[in-house]
């Protein structure tokens, strides 16, 4: 299952019905999962001009992974990390913008933002995305859960939710495995 047509066929085969509003169910599932989907395959990089200390975040921005300003890693400022140093470039997010401050005489010019981007919607004209290609069970069980809810089949809905949770756990494990440090510190070898 790699694309829109395969997904539609699989959903209708699993549900043993083809009268459901498939496109609506897919959109509902995507609207639920997209804002919280953090995965290394959703990573994107953009370089933005800083104008008057501000940049507007990309429309598909979910969460930043790294922010580098003029070649220097920027220091995030928040209620949990309120330390601002004069020799650093600091930033905070307000709405869909990042605000940069610095103690340097020169104002920051370019921000390189590495971020997790929202998945693109799967449609008949844009038939796939990285999630459907690499984790088709997430889409299958997510859309089935919406279909069973639509058809008011609580038992099947609960089963689809359980399968969706298992698929999401595999997705999360994939992210953890690829972003974790893979070189463990050497352990002391003790000979008895």
Phi, psi and omega per residue, in radians:
X1 nan 1.873 -3.022
X2 -2.170 -0.221 -3.031
X3 -2.591 3.132 -3.087
X4 -0.943 -0.848 -3.099
X5 -1.112 -0.780 3.100
X6 -1.062 -0.738 3.137
X7 -1.100 -0.812 -3.133
X8 -1.056 -0.786 3.120
X9 -1.076 -0.806 -3.114
X10 -1.118 -0.761 -3.137
X11 -1.077 -0.829 -3.124
X12 -1.192 -0.584 3.074
X13 -1.171 -0.791 3.122
X14 -1.084 -0.767 -3.060
X15 -1.402 -0.268 -3.086
X16 0.984 0.720 3.053
X17 -2.789 2.650 -3.121
X18 -2.304 0.392 -3.111
X19 -1.748 0.054 -3.094
X20 -1.379 2.639 3.103
X21 -1.342 1.414 -2.977
X22 -0.924 -0.881 -3.093
X23 -1.053 -0.695 3.114
X24 -1.128 -0.733 -3.137
X25 -1.136 -0.691 3.094
X26 -1.108 -0.792 3.130
X27 -1.067 -0.724 3.128
X28 -1.084 -0.789 3.112
X29 -1.074 -0.823 -3.128
X30 -1.102 -0.641 3.133
X31 -1.190 -0.475 3.080
X32 -1.313 -0.777 -2.982
X33 -1.557 -0.578 -2.993
X34 -0.997 -0.758 -3.088
X35 -1.186 -0.289 -3.086
X36 -2.016 0.120 -3.060
X37 -1.479 1.802 3.119
X38 -1.949 1.989 -3.106
X39 -2.661 2.556 -3.084
X40 -1.043 -0.466 3.134
X41 -1.320 -0.164 3.093
X42 -1.677 0.081 -3.123
X43 -1.201 2.397 3.092
X44 -2.395 2.777 3.087
X45 -2.272 2.380 3.067
X46 -2.428 2.596 3.076
X47 -1.988 2.156 -3.065
X48 -2.145 2.532 3.028
X49 -1.324 2.368 3.071
X50 -1.602 2.085 -3.118
X51 -2.064 2.107 -3.128
X52 0.965 0.641 3.102
X53 1.364 0.188 -3.072
X54 -2.237 2.603 2.867
X55 -2.318 2.554 3.045
X56 -1.651 2.260 -3.094
X57 -1.235 2.656 3.098
X58 -1.048 2.665 -3.098
X59 -1.081 -0.502 -3.108
X60 -1.646 0.198 -3.111
X61 -1.140 2.259 3.018
X62 -1.940 -0.908 -3.061
X63 -2.728 2.479 3.115
X64 -1.446 2.614 3.062
X65 -1.926 -0.645 3.102
X66 -2.724 2.531 3.083
X67 -2.316 2.101 -3.103
X68 -2.116 2.200 -3.098
X69 -2.024 2.096 -3.140
X70 0.858 0.722 3.099
X71 1.444 0.058 -3.115
X72 -2.066 2.346 3.098
X73 -1.155 2.189 -3.111
X74 -1.410 2.635 -3.115
X75 -1.700 2.051 3.118
X76 -1.278 2.449 3.099
X77 -2.028 2.272 3.130
X78 -2.670 -3.118 3.097
X79 -1.154 -0.367 3.131
X80 -1.600 -0.336 -3.141
X81 -2.448 1.457 -3.036
X82 -1.712 0.211 -3.134
X83 -1.377 2.150 3.098
X84 -2.083 2.176 -3.125
X85 -1.933 2.523 -3.085
X86 -1.183 -0.414 -3.093
X87 -1.735 0.438 3.104
X88 -2.255 2.853 2.978
X89 -1.736 2.127 -3.079
X90 -1.941 2.704 3.089
X91 -2.608 2.743 2.963
X92 -2.542 2.749 -3.121
X93 -1.751 2.374 3.012
X94 -2.370 2.004 -3.069
X95 1.068 -2.225 -3.137
X96 -1.778 0.473 3.139
X97 -2.262 2.681 2.958
X98 -1.877 2.363 3.116
X99 -1.911 2.207 -3.116
X100 -1.895 2.427 3.039
X101 -2.293 2.673 3.135
X102 -2.723 2.714 3.055
X103 -1.645 -0.056 3.132
X104 -1.275 2.690 3.098
X105 -1.169 -0.715 3.115
X106 -1.404 2.318 3.096
X107 -1.362 2.596 -3.139
X108 -1.090 2.566 -3.051
X109 -2.001 -0.775 -3.061
X110 -2.263 2.392 3.075
X111 -2.052 2.183 3.001
X112 -1.712 2.067 -3.084
X113 -2.002 2.087 3.014
X114 -1.746 2.161 -3.020
X115 -2.550 2.891 3.026
X116 -1.600 2.155 -3.108
X117 -1.738 2.637 3.114
X118 -1.148 2.461 3.102
X119 -1.139 2.589 3.048
X120 -1.372 2.565 3.130
X121 -1.196 2.504 3.062
X122 -1.591 2.177 3.131
X123 -2.413 3.085 3.095
X124 -1.166 -0.457 3.132
X125 -1.655 -0.362 3.023
X126 -2.181 1.395 -2.840
X127 -1.312 -0.082 -3.131
X128 -2.691 2.909 2.996
X129 -2.611 3.087 -3.063
X130 -1.093 -0.573 -3.115
X131 -1.197 -0.827 3.129
X132 -1.149 -0.676 -3.132
X133 -1.155 -0.762 -3.014
X134 -1.720 -0.417 -3.114
X135 -2.384 1.110 -3.052
X136 -1.083 -0.468 -3.129
X137 -1.141 -0.500 3.093
X138 -1.090 -0.832 3.107
X139 -1.145 -0.815 -3.085
X140 -0.985 -0.951 -3.076
X141 -1.278 -0.517 3.073
X142 -1.149 -0.784 3.125
X143 -1.242 -0.663 3.081
X144 -1.072 -0.709 3.110
X145 -1.037 -0.739 3.102
X146 -1.164 -0.679 3.126
X147 -1.121 -0.792 -3.130
X148 -1.171 -0.581 3.050
X149 -1.146 -0.773 3.105
X150 -1.035 -0.705 -3.099
X151 -1.532 0.066 3.104
X152 0.978 0.954 3.080
X153 -2.092 1.520 -3.009
X154 -1.076 -0.671 -3.113
X155 -1.163 -0.811 3.117
X156 -1.168 -0.636 3.102
X157 -1.074 -0.769 3.132
X158 -1.109 -0.709 3.118
X159 -1.131 -0.730 3.124
X160 -1.145 -0.673 3.108
X161 -1.095 -0.723 3.114
X162 -1.075 -0.788 3.114
X163 -1.150 -0.633 3.097
X164 -1.114 -0.751 3.117
X165 -1.049 -0.750 3.111
X166 -1.085 -0.721 3.121
X167 -1.148 -0.698 3.115
X168 -1.176 -0.579 3.077
X169 -1.138 -0.711 3.092
X170 -1.127 -0.675 3.090
X171 -1.095 -0.799 3.114
X172 -1.110 -0.693 3.114
X173 -1.130 -0.673 3.081
X174 -1.043 -0.760 3.128
X175 -1.140 -0.808 -3.140
X176 -1.062 -0.748 -3.128
X177 -1.122 -0.627 -3.080
X178 -1.475 -0.346 -3.118
X179 -1.830 -0.156 3.138
X180 -1.337 2.673 3.067
X181 -1.181 2.210 -3.048
X182 -1.727 0.069 3.102
X183 -1.961 1.591 -3.127
X184 -1.176 2.636 3.107
X185 -1.116 2.493 -3.121
X186 -1.153 2.425 3.107
X187 -1.618 2.589 3.107
X188 -1.222 2.302 3.118
X189 -1.593 2.141 -3.139
X190 -1.876 2.252 3.079
X191 -1.822 2.359 -3.097
X192 -1.593 nan nan
